[in-house]
């Protein structure tokens, strides 16, 4: 069993396993981060890797001009310094509109269900609470 072919096969299997478990997920995560950084545009609220929160005023090439604080101080950072996008105003409005539509549909579905189909918690809320007389 100590043949050279078995040793080489074991090493190849070990390298393939290491690639699948370590290198491939790291590359996928790095690609997602780079796409996020490339998608930063004016109006987005961001957090830098240093923990500074601000709004992007101008995006040009590899640098971003951000506005920070109540005094509206502006300074320039590099794109690679963006940790995450908090939420752009347009995306926030779209999410709120979608959530409102989903809530409307959910409330319509609740109304159309027969009483037998309602959840026990909803039935418990609908029943009046019984109060026990106090023994004095």
TILO-581226 format. One record per atom (N, C-alpha, C, O): residue number from 0; residue in one letter; x, y, z. Coordinates in Angstrom, 2 decimals. Layout:
BEGIN
[NUM "A" [X Y Z]]
...
//
This chain:
BEGIN
[0 "X" [0.82 -1.19 0.00]]
[0 "X" [0.00 0.00 0.00]]
[0 "X" [0.86 1.25 0.00]]
[0 "X" [0.34 2.34 -0.23]]
[1 "X" [2.14 1.14 0.25]]
[1 "X" [3.04 2.30 0.25]]
[1 "X" [3.64 2.55 -1.13]]
[1 "X" [4.80 2.95 -1.24]]
[2 "X" [2.87 2.34 -2.15]]
[2 "X" [3.38 2.58 -3.49]]
[2 "X" [3.40 4.09 -3.76]]
[2 "X" [2.63 4.84 -3.16]]
[3 "X" [4.27 4.52 -4.66]]
[3 "X" [4.36 5.94 -4.99]]
[3 "X" [3.06 6.47 -5.60]]
[3 "X" [2.70 7.63 -5.39]]
[4 "X" [2.36 5.65 -6.35]]
[4 "X" [1.11 6.09 -6.98]]
[4 "X" [0.05 6.40 -5.91]]
[4 "X" [-0.71 7.36 -6.04]]
[5 "X" [-0.01 5.59 -4.87]]
[5 "X" [-0.98 5.82 -3.80]]
[5 "X" [-0.65 7.11 -3.04]]
[5 "X" [-1.55 7.86 -2.66]]
[6 "X" [0.63 7.35 -2.83]]
[6 "X" [1.05 8.58 -2.14]]
[6 "X" [0.70 9.82 -2.96]]
[6 "X" [0.22 10.82 -2.43]]
[7 "X" [0.97 9.74 -4.25]]
[7 "X" [0.66 10.87 -5.13]]
[7 "X" [-0.86 11.07 -5.20]]
[7 "X" [-1.32 12.21 -5.18]]
[8 "X" [-1.60 10.02 -5.28]]
[8 "X" [-3.06 10.10 -5.31]]
[8 "X" [-3.62 10.71 -4.03]]
[8 "X" [-4.53 11.54 -4.08]]
[9 "X" [-3.06 10.30 -2.90]]
[9 "X" [-3.49 10.86 -1.61]]
[9 "X" [-3.19 12.35 -1.54]]
[9 "X" [-4.02 13.13 -1.07]]
[10 "X" [-2.01 12.76 -2.00]]
[10 "X" [-1.64 14.18 -2.00]]
[10 "X" [-2.56 14.99 -2.92]]
[10 "X" [-2.98 16.09 -2.57]]
[11 "X" [-2.88 14.44 -4.10]]
[11 "X" [-3.77 15.14 -5.03]]
[11 "X" [-5.17 15.28 -4.42]]
[11 "X" [-5.80 16.33 -4.55]]
[12 "X" [-5.65 14.24 -3.76]]
[12 "X" [-6.95 14.29 -3.10]]
[12 "X" [-6.95 15.33 -1.98]]
[12 "X" [-7.92 16.07 -1.81]]
[13 "X" [-5.87 15.37 -1.23]]
[13 "X" [-5.74 16.34 -0.13]]
[13 "X" [-5.73 17.78 -0.66]]
[13 "X" [-6.38 18.65 -0.09]]
[14 "X" [-5.01 18.02 -1.74]]
[14 "X" [-4.95 19.36 -2.34]]
[14 "X" [-6.31 19.75 -2.89]]
[14 "X" [-6.73 20.90 -2.72]]
[15 "X" [-7.01 18.84 -3.55]]
[15 "X" [-8.34 19.13 -4.09]]
[15 "X" [-9.32 19.45 -2.96]]
[15 "X" [-10.14 20.35 -3.09]]
[16 "X" [-9.22 18.71 -1.87]]
[16 "X" [-10.09 18.95 -0.71]]
[16 "X" [-9.81 20.32 -0.10]]
[16 "X" [-10.74 21.04 0.26]]
[17 "X" [-8.55 20.68 0.04]]
[17 "X" [-8.18 21.98 0.58]]
[17 "X" [-8.68 23.11 -0.33]]
[17 "X" [-9.13 24.15 0.16]]
[18 "X" [-8.61 22.90 -1.63]]
[18 "X" [-9.11 23.91 -2.56]]
[18 "X" [-10.60 24.10 -2.39]]
[18 "X" [-11.09 25.23 -2.33]]
[19 "X" [-11.34 23.00 -2.31]]
[19 "X" [-12.79 23.07 -2.21]]
[19 "X" [-13.25 23.68 -0.87]]
[19 "X" [-14.26 24.38 -0.84]]
[20 "X" [-12.53 23.43 0.20]]
[20 "X" [-12.95 23.90 1.52]]
[20 "X" [-12.41 25.27 1.90]]
[20 "X" [-13.05 25.98 2.68]]
[21 "X" [-11.26 25.66 1.38]]
[21 "X" [-10.64 26.91 1.82]]
[21 "X" [-10.52 27.96 0.72]]
[21 "X" [-10.98 29.09 0.89]]
[22 "X" [-9.91 27.62 -0.37]]
[22 "X" [-9.57 28.61 -1.39]]
[22 "X" [-10.80 29.07 -2.17]]
[22 "X" [-10.98 30.27 -2.37]]
[23 "X" [-11.65 28.14 -2.61]]
[23 "X" [-12.82 28.50 -3.42]]
[23 "X" [-13.80 29.40 -2.68]]
[23 "X" [-14.23 30.40 -3.25]]
[24 "X" [-14.19 29.10 -1.42]]
[24 "X" [-15.10 30.02 -0.72]]
[24 "X" [-14.50 31.40 -0.49]]
[24 "X" [-15.21 32.41 -0.55]]
[25 "X" [-13.20 31.46 -0.25]]
[25 "X" [-12.54 32.75 -0.04]]
[25 "X" [-12.57 33.59 -1.31]]
[25 "X" [-12.80 34.79 -1.25]]
[26 "X" [-12.35 32.96 -2.46]]
[26 "X" [-12.39 33.69 -3.73]]
[26 "X" [-13.80 34.18 -4.03]]
[26 "X" [-13.98 35.28 -4.55]]
[27 "X" [-14.80 33.36 -3.70]]
[27 "X" [-16.20 33.75 -3.92]]
[27 "X" [-16.56 34.95 -3.06]]
[27 "X" [-17.24 35.87 -3.52]]
[28 "X" [-16.12 34.94 -1.81]]
[28 "X" [-16.39 36.05 -0.89]]
[28 "X" [-15.69 37.32 -1.36]]
[28 "X" [-16.27 38.41 -1.33]]
[29 "X" [-14.45 37.19 -1.81]]
[29 "X" [-13.68 38.33 -2.30]]
[29 "X" [-14.33 38.93 -3.55]]
[29 "X" [-14.35 40.15 -3.72]]
[30 "X" [-14.87 38.07 -4.42]]
[30 "X" [-15.53 38.54 -5.63]]
[30 "X" [-16.80 39.33 -5.28]]
[30 "X" [-17.08 40.36 -5.89]]
[31 "X" [-17.57 38.85 -4.29]]
[31 "X" [-18.79 39.54 -3.86]]
[31 "X" [-18.45 40.90 -3.26]]
[31 "X" [-19.17 41.88 -3.50]]
[32 "X" [-17.39 40.98 -2.48]]
[32 "X" [-16.97 42.25 -1.87]]
[32 "X" [-16.54 43.24 -2.95]]
[32 "X" [-16.89 44.42 -2.88]]
[33 "X" [-15.79 42.77 -3.93]]
[33 "X" [-15.35 43.66 -5.02]]
[33 "X" [-16.53 44.16 -5.83]]
[33 "X" [-16.54 45.32 -6.25]]
[34 "X" [-17.54 43.31 -6.07]]
[34 "X" [-18.73 43.75 -6.79]]
[34 "X" [-19.48 44.81 -5.98]]
[34 "X" [-19.98 45.78 -6.55]]
[35 "X" [-19.57 44.62 -4.66]]
[35 "X" [-20.24 45.60 -3.80]]
[35 "X" [-19.50 46.93 -3.86]]
[35 "X" [-20.14 47.98 -3.97]]
[36 "X" [-18.19 46.90 -3.78]]
[36 "X" [-17.41 48.14 -3.81]]
[36 "X" [-17.52 48.83 -5.16]]
[36 "X" [-17.53 50.06 -5.22]]
[37 "X" [-17.60 48.06 -6.24]]
[37 "X" [-17.73 48.67 -7.57]]
[37 "X" [-19.12 49.26 -7.78]]
[37 "X" [-19.29 50.15 -8.61]]
[38 "X" [-20.12 48.78 -7.03]]
[38 "X" [-21.48 49.27 -7.21]]
[38 "X" [-21.78 50.52 -6.39]]
[38 "X" [-22.89 51.06 -6.48]]
[39 "X" [-20.83 50.99 -5.59]]
[39 "X" [-21.05 52.20 -4.78]]
[39 "X" [-21.21 53.39 -5.72]]
[39 "X" [-20.42 53.59 -6.65]]
[40 "X" [-22.27 54.19 -5.46]]
[40 "X" [-22.52 55.38 -6.28]]
[40 "X" [-22.97 56.52 -5.40]]
[40 "X" [-23.19 56.35 -4.20]]
[41 "X" [-23.10 57.69 -5.98]]
[41 "X" [-23.50 58.88 -5.23]]
[41 "X" [-24.85 58.66 -4.55]]
[41 "X" [-25.77 58.10 -5.14]]
[42 "X" [-24.93 59.11 -3.29]]
[42 "X" [-26.16 58.96 -2.53]]
[42 "X" [-26.18 57.76 -1.60]]
[42 "X" [-27.02 57.69 -0.70]]
[43 "X" [-25.27 56.81 -1.79]]
[43 "X" [-25.23 55.63 -0.92]]
[43 "X" [-24.63 56.00 0.43]]
[43 "X" [-23.70 56.79 0.51]]
[44 "X" [-25.19 55.40 1.48]]
[44 "X" [-24.59 55.54 2.80]]
[44 "X" [-23.67 54.36 3.00]]
[44 "X" [-24.06 53.21 2.76]]
[45 "X" [-22.44 54.63 3.43]]
[45 "X" [-21.45 53.57 3.57]]
[45 "X" [-20.81 53.60 4.95]]
[45 "X" [-20.91 54.59 5.68]]
[46 "X" [-20.16 52.50 5.28]]
[46 "X" [-19.31 52.42 6.47]]
[46 "X" [-17.95 51.99 5.98]]
[46 "X" [-17.83 51.00 5.25]]
[47 "X" [-16.90 52.72 6.37]]
[47 "X" [-15.56 52.40 5.93]]
[47 "X" [-14.96 51.32 6.83]]
[47 "X" [-15.52 50.99 7.88]]
[48 "X" [-13.82 50.78 6.42]]
[48 "X" [-13.17 49.76 7.23]]
[48 "X" [-12.65 50.34 8.54]]
[48 "X" [-12.35 49.60 9.48]]
[49 "X" [-12.55 51.66 8.61]]
[49 "X" [-12.14 52.33 9.84]]
[49 "X" [-13.30 52.66 10.75]]
[49 "X" [-13.10 53.16 11.85]]
[50 "X" [-14.54 52.38 10.29]]
[50 "X" [-15.72 52.62 11.10]]
[50 "X" [-16.36 53.97 10.90]]
[50 "X" [-17.24 54.35 11.68]]
[51 "X" [-15.96 54.71 9.89]]
[51 "X" [-16.53 56.03 9.61]]
[51 "X" [-17.79 55.85 8.77]]
[51 "X" [-17.77 55.18 7.74]]
[52 "X" [-18.88 56.45 9.22]]
[52 "X" [-20.16 56.39 8.49]]
[52 "X" [-20.33 57.68 7.72]]
[52 "X" [-20.11 58.77 8.26]]
[53 "X" [-20.71 57.58 6.46]]
[53 "X" [-20.91 58.78 5.66]]
[53 "X" [-21.72 58.51 4.42]]
[53 "X" [-22.08 57.37 4.12]]
[54 "X" [-22.01 59.57 3.70]]
[54 "X" [-22.77 59.50 2.46]]
[54 "X" [-21.86 59.84 1.29]]
[54 "X" [-21.11 60.81 1.34]]
[55 "X" [-21.92 59.03 0.25]]
[55 "X" [-21.09 59.26 -0.93]]
[55 "X" [-21.64 60.45 -1.69]]
[55 "X" [-22.81 60.48 -2.07]]
[56 "X" [-20.77 61.45 -1.91]]
[56 "X" [-21.14 62.66 -2.64]]
[56 "X" [-20.74 62.53 -4.11]]
[56 "X" [-21.50 62.90 -5.00]]
[57 "X" [-19.55 61.98 -4.34]]
[57 "X" [-19.05 61.84 -5.71]]
[57 "X" [-18.23 60.57 -5.81]]
[57 "X" [-17.38 60.30 -4.95]]
[58 "X" [-18.47 59.80 -6.85]]
[58 "X" [-17.70 58.58 -7.10]]
[58 "X" [-16.93 58.76 -8.40]]
[58 "X" [-17.52 59.00 -9.45]]
[59 "X" [-15.61 58.65 -8.32]]
[59 "X" [-14.79 58.79 -9.52]]
[59 "X" [-13.66 57.77 -9.48]]
[59 "X" [-12.82 57.79 -8.57]]
[60 "X" [-13.64 56.90 -10.45]]
[60 "X" [-12.58 55.91 -10.55]]
[60 "X" [-12.43 55.08 -9.30]]
[60 "X" [-13.38 54.45 -8.84]]
[61 "X" [-11.23 55.09 -8.74]]
[61 "X" [-10.93 54.30 -7.55]]
[61 "X" [-11.11 55.07 -6.25]]
[61 "X" [-10.79 54.55 -5.18]]
[62 "X" [-11.61 56.31 -6.32]]
[62 "X" [-11.79 57.08 -5.09]]
[62 "X" [-13.24 57.55 -4.96]]
[62 "X" [-13.97 57.65 -5.94]]
[63 "X" [-13.62 57.81 -3.73]]
[63 "X" [-14.96 58.29 -3.41]]
[63 "X" [-14.85 59.54 -2.55]]
[63 "X" [-13.98 59.61 -1.68]]
[64 "X" [-15.70 60.50 -2.78]]
[64 "X" [-15.78 61.68 -1.92]]
[64 "X" [-16.97 61.44 -1.02]]
[64 "X" [-18.09 61.29 -1.50]]
[65 "X" [-16.74 61.40 0.32]]
[65 "X" [-17.85 61.17 1.24]]
[65 "X" [-18.06 62.37 2.15]]
[65 "X" [-17.13 63.13 2.43]]
[66 "X" [-19.29 62.51 2.60]]
[66 "X" [-19.69 63.61 3.48]]
[66 "X" [-20.04 62.98 4.83]]
[66 "X" [-20.79 62.01 4.91]]
[67 "X" [-19.46 63.56 5.90]]
[67 "X" [-19.59 62.96 7.22]]
[67 "X" [-20.04 64.00 8.24]]
[67 "X" [-19.59 65.15 8.20]]
[68 "X" [-20.91 63.60 9.16]]
[68 "X" [-21.26 64.39 10.33]]
[68 "X" [-22.19 65.55 10.06]]
[68 "X" [-22.58 65.83 8.93]]
[69 "X" [-22.55 66.23 11.18]]
[69 "X" [-23.47 67.36 11.13]]
[69 "X" [-22.84 68.56 10.43]]
[69 "X" [-23.55 69.37 9.83]]
[70 "X" [-21.53 68.69 10.50]]
[70 "X" [-20.83 69.80 9.85]]
[70 "X" [-20.66 69.56 8.35]]
[70 "X" [-20.16 70.44 7.64]]
[71 "X" [-21.05 68.40 7.88]]
[71 "X" [-20.95 68.02 6.48]]
[71 "X" [-19.53 68.13 5.95]]
[71 "X" [-19.28 68.69 4.89]]
[72 "X" [-18.61 67.58 6.72]]
[72 "X" [-17.20 67.55 6.31]]
[72 "X" [-17.06 66.54 5.18]]
[72 "X" [-17.59 65.44 5.25]]
[73 "X" [-16.34 66.94 4.13]]
[73 "X" [-16.13 66.06 2.98]]
[73 "X" [-14.68 65.65 2.92]]
[73 "X" [-13.78 66.47 3.12]]
[74 "X" [-14.45 64.38 2.65]]
[74 "X" [-13.08 63.93 2.40]]
[74 "X" [-13.10 62.74 1.45]]
[74 "X" [-14.14 62.13 1.21]]
[75 "X" [-11.92 62.45 0.92]]
[75 "X" [-11.80 61.44 -0.12]]
[75 "X" [-11.24 60.15 0.46]]
[75 "X" [-10.28 60.16 1.24]]
[76 "X" [-11.84 59.02 0.06]]
[76 "X" [-11.33 57.71 0.45]]
[76 "X" [-11.18 56.86 -0.80]]
[76 "X" [-11.72 57.19 -1.85]]
[77 "X" [-10.47 55.77 -0.68]]
[77 "X" [-10.34 54.82 -1.78]]
[77 "X" [-11.48 53.81 -1.71]]
[77 "X" [-11.98 53.51 -0.63]]
[78 "X" [-11.87 53.27 -2.85]]
[78 "X" [-12.97 52.29 -2.90]]
[78 "X" [-12.68 51.07 -2.04]]
[78 "X" [-13.59 50.52 -1.42]]
[79 "X" [-11.43 50.64 -1.98]]
[79 "X" [-11.11 49.45 -1.21]]
[79 "X" [-11.31 49.68 0.29]]
[79 "X" [-11.28 48.72 1.07]]
[80 "X" [-11.51 50.94 0.71]]
[80 "X" [-11.73 51.26 2.11]]
[80 "X" [-13.18 51.14 2.54]]
[80 "X" [-13.50 51.39 3.71]]
[81 "X" [-14.08 50.76 1.62]]
[81 "X" [-15.50 50.61 1.96]]
[81 "X" [-15.72 49.23 2.57]]
[81 "X" [-15.38 48.21 1.97]]
[82 "X" [-16.29 49.22 3.77]]
[82 "X" [-16.59 47.96 4.43]]
[82 "X" [-17.94 47.42 3.96]]
[82 "X" [-18.06 46.25 3.61]]
[83 "X" [-18.95 48.30 3.97]]
[83 "X" [-20.27 47.87 3.49]]
[83 "X" [-21.12 49.09 3.14]]
[83 "X" [-20.87 50.20 3.59]]
[84 "X" [-22.13 48.84 2.32]]
[84 "X" [-23.11 49.85 1.97]]
[84 "X" [-24.26 49.67 2.95]]
[84 "X" [-24.83 48.59 3.06]]
[85 "X" [-24.60 50.76 3.68]]
[85 "X" [-25.68 50.66 4.65]]
[85 "X" [-26.98 50.49 3.90]]
[85 "X" [-27.65 49.47 4.07]]
[86 "X" [-27.36 51.44 3.10]]
[86 "X" [-28.54 51.34 2.26]]
[86 "X" [-28.69 52.64 1.49]]
[86 "X" [-28.59 53.73 2.05]]
[87 "X" [-28.94 52.51 0.21]]
[87 "X" [-29.16 53.71 -0.58]]
[87 "X" [-30.60 54.16 -0.39]]
[87 "X" [-31.47 53.32 -0.15]]
[88 "X" [-30.88 55.45 -0.48]]
[88 "X" [-32.24 55.95 -0.29]]
[88 "X" [-33.25 55.30 -1.25]]
[88 "X" [-34.38 55.02 -0.86]]
[89 "X" [-32.84 55.07 -2.48]]
[89 "X" [-33.75 54.46 -3.46]]
[89 "X" [-34.06 53.02 -3.08]]
[89 "X" [-35.20 52.58 -3.21]]
[90 "X" [-33.06 52.29 -2.59]]
[90 "X" [-33.28 50.91 -2.20]]
[90 "X" [-34.17 50.84 -0.97]]
[90 "X" [-35.00 49.93 -0.85]]
[91 "X" [-34.01 51.79 -0.05]]
[91 "X" [-34.84 51.81 1.15]]
[91 "X" [-36.30 52.04 0.77]]
[91 "X" [-37.19 51.38 1.31]]
[92 "X" [-36.56 52.96 -0.13]]
[92 "X" [-37.93 53.24 -0.56]]
[92 "X" [-38.53 52.02 -1.27]]
[92 "X" [-39.70 51.70 -1.07]]
[93 "X" [-37.74 51.35 -2.09]]
[93 "X" [-38.23 50.17 -2.80]]
[93 "X" [-38.55 49.04 -1.82]]
[93 "X" [-39.55 48.35 -1.99]]
[94 "X" [-37.70 48.86 -0.80]]
[94 "X" [-37.95 47.82 0.20]]
[94 "X" [-39.23 48.11 0.98]]
[94 "X" [-40.03 47.22 1.22]]
[95 "X" [-39.41 49.39 1.37]]
[95 "X" [-40.61 49.76 2.11]]
[95 "X" [-41.86 49.52 1.28]]
[95 "X" [-42.87 49.02 1.79]]
[96 "X" [-41.81 49.88 0.00]]
[96 "X" [-42.97 49.68 -0.88]]
[96 "X" [-43.28 48.20 -1.04]]
[96 "X" [-44.45 47.81 -1.02]]
[97 "X" [-42.26 47.38 -1.18]]
[97 "X" [-42.46 45.95 -1.32]]
[97 "X" [-43.02 45.36 -0.03]]
[97 "X" [-43.92 44.52 -0.08]]
[98 "X" [-42.52 45.79 1.11]]
[98 "X" [-43.00 45.31 2.39]]
[98 "X" [-44.46 45.69 2.59]]
[98 "X" [-45.24 44.89 3.11]]
[99 "X" [-44.84 46.90 2.19]]
[99 "X" [-46.24 47.34 2.29]]
[99 "X" [-47.15 46.46 1.43]]
[99 "X" [-48.24 46.09 1.85]]
[100 "X" [-46.69 46.14 0.22]]
[100 "X" [-47.48 45.28 -0.66]]
[100 "X" [-47.63 43.89 -0.06]]
[100 "X" [-48.72 43.31 -0.12]]
[101 "X" [-46.55 43.36 0.51]]
[101 "X" [-46.60 42.03 1.12]]
[101 "X" [-47.54 42.03 2.32]]
[101 "X" [-48.28 41.07 2.51]]
[102 "X" [-47.52 43.09 3.13]]
[102 "X" [-48.40 43.18 4.29]]
[102 "X" [-49.86 43.23 3.86]]
[102 "X" [-50.72 42.60 4.48]]
[103 "X" [-50.15 43.97 2.79]]
[103 "X" [-51.52 44.06 2.28]]
[103 "X" [-52.02 42.68 1.83]]
[103 "X" [-53.15 42.30 2.11]]
[104 "X" [-51.14 41.95 1.11]]
[104 "X" [-51.52 40.63 0.63]]
[104 "X" [-51.73 39.67 1.80]]
[104 "X" [-52.66 38.87 1.79]]
[105 "X" [-50.87 39.75 2.80]]
[105 "X" [-50.97 38.87 3.96]]
[105 "X" [-52.26 39.14 4.73]]
[105 "X" [-52.92 38.19 5.16]]
[106 "X" [-52.64 40.41 4.91]]
[106 "X" [-53.86 40.72 5.63]]
[106 "X" [-55.08 40.27 4.84]]
[106 "X" [-56.07 39.84 5.44]]
[107 "X" [-55.04 40.35 3.50]]
[107 "X" [-56.15 39.87 2.69]]
[107 "X" [-56.28 38.36 2.81]]
[107 "X" [-57.39 37.83 2.86]]
[108 "X" [-55.14 37.65 2.85]]
[108 "X" [-55.17 36.20 2.99]]
[108 "X" [-55.73 35.78 4.34]]
[108 "X" [-56.47 34.80 4.41]]
[109 "X" [-55.42 36.50 5.41]]
[109 "X" [-55.94 36.18 6.73]]
[109 "X" [-57.45 36.33 6.77]]
[109 "X" [-58.14 35.51 7.37]]
[110 "X" [-57.97 37.36 6.12]]
[110 "X" [-59.40 37.60 6.13]]
[110 "X" [-60.14 36.51 5.38]]
[110 "X" [-61.27 36.17 5.74]]
[111 "X" [-59.55 35.96 4.34]]
[111 "X" [-60.25 35.00 3.51]]
[111 "X" [-60.20 33.58 4.07]]
[111 "X" [-60.94 32.72 3.59]]
[112 "X" [-59.37 33.30 5.06]]
[112 "X" [-59.27 31.97 5.62]]
[112 "X" [-60.46 31.67 6.53]]
[112 "X" [-60.91 32.56 7.25]]
[113 "X" [-60.96 30.45 6.50]]
[113 "X" [-62.02 30.10 7.44]]
[113 "X" [-61.47 30.05 8.86]]
[113 "X" [-60.26 29.99 9.07]]
[114 "X" [-62.37 30.08 9.84]]
[114 "X" [-61.95 30.14 11.23]]
[114 "X" [-61.11 28.93 11.62]]
[114 "X" [-60.22 29.04 12.47]]
[115 "X" [-61.39 27.78 11.03]]
[115 "X" [-60.64 26.57 11.36]]
[115 "X" [-59.19 26.68 10.94]]
[115 "X" [-58.33 26.02 11.53]]
[116 "X" [-58.90 27.49 9.95]]
[116 "X" [-57.55 27.61 9.42]]
[116 "X" [-56.71 28.65 10.15]]
[116 "X" [-55.50 28.72 9.91]]
[117 "X" [-57.29 29.44 11.01]]
[117 "X" [-56.54 30.47 11.73]]
[117 "X" [-55.61 29.80 12.73]]
[117 "X" [-55.87 28.70 13.21]]
[118 "X" [-54.55 30.47 13.04]]
[118 "X" [-53.57 29.96 13.99]]
[118 "X" [-54.15 29.99 15.39]]
[118 "X" [-55.00 30.83 15.69]]
[119 "X" [-53.71 29.09 16.27]]
[119 "X" [-54.20 29.08 17.64]]
[119 "X" [-53.97 30.40 18.38]]
[119 "X" [-54.80 30.79 19.19]]
[120 "X" [-52.87 31.07 18.11]]
[120 "X" [-52.58 32.34 18.78]]
[120 "X" [-53.62 33.39 18.40]]
[120 "X" [-54.05 34.19 19.23]]
[121 "X" [-54.03 33.39 17.13]]
[121 "X" [-55.03 34.34 16.69]]
[121 "X" [-56.38 34.04 17.34]]
[121 "X" [-57.13 34.95 17.67]]
[122 "X" [-56.68 32.75 17.51]]
[122 "X" [-57.94 32.36 18.15]]
[122 "X" [-57.93 32.75 19.62]]
[122 "X" [-58.95 33.19 20.15]]
[123 "X" [-56.78 32.59 20.28]]
[123 "X" [-56.67 32.95 21.69]]
[123 "X" [-56.88 34.45 21.88]]
[123 "X" [-57.48 34.88 22.86]]
[124 "X" [-56.38 35.24 20.94]]
[124 "X" [-56.56 36.69 21.03]]
[124 "X" [-58.02 37.07 20.82]]
[124 "X" [-58.50 38.05 21.40]]
[125 "X" [-58.73 36.30 19.98]]
[125 "X" [-60.11 36.62 19.66]]
[125 "X" [-61.05 36.27 20.82]]
[125 "X" [-62.10 36.89 20.98]]
[126 "X" [-60.68 35.27 21.63]]
[126 "X" [-61.52 34.87 22.76]]
[126 "X" [-61.42 35.89 23.89]]
[126 "X" [-60.33 36.40 24.15]]
[127 "X" [-62.54 36.19 24.55]]
[127 "X" [-62.47 37.11 25.70]]
[127 "X" [-61.77 36.43 26.87]]
[127 "X" [-61.92 35.22 27.08]]
[128 "X" [-61.01 37.20 27.62]]
[128 "X" [-60.29 36.65 28.76]]
[128 "X" [-61.24 36.47 29.92]]
[128 "X" [-62.05 37.35 30.23]]
[129 "X" [-61.12 35.33 30.57]]
[129 "X" [-61.96 35.04 31.74]]
[129 "X" [-61.25 35.53 32.98]]
[129 "X" [-60.05 35.29 33.15]]
[130 "X" [-61.96 36.19 33.83]]
[130 "X" [-61.36 36.67 35.08]]
[130 "X" [-61.96 35.87 36.23]]
[130 "X" [-63.17 35.65 36.30]]
[131 "X" [-61.11 35.44 37.09]]
[131 "X" [-61.55 34.67 38.25]]
[131 "X" [-61.90 35.64 39.37]]
[131 "X" [-61.21 36.64 39.57]]
[132 "X" [-62.98 35.34 40.11]]
[132 "X" [-63.32 36.22 41.25]]
[132 "X" [-62.26 36.09 42.33]]
[132 "X" [-61.77 35.00 42.63]]
[133 "X" [-61.93 37.20 42.89]]
[133 "X" [-60.93 37.22 43.95]]
[133 "X" [-61.55 36.72 45.25]]
[133 "X" [-62.64 37.16 45.63]]
[134 "X" [-60.85 35.81 45.93]]
[134 "X" [-61.32 35.31 47.23]]
[134 "X" [-60.75 36.19 48.31]]
[134 "X" [-59.54 36.24 48.51]]
[135 "X" [-61.63 36.89 49.01]]
[135 "X" [-61.18 37.77 50.11]]
[135 "X" [-61.50 37.17 51.44]]
[135 "X" [-61.20 37.78 52.47]]
//
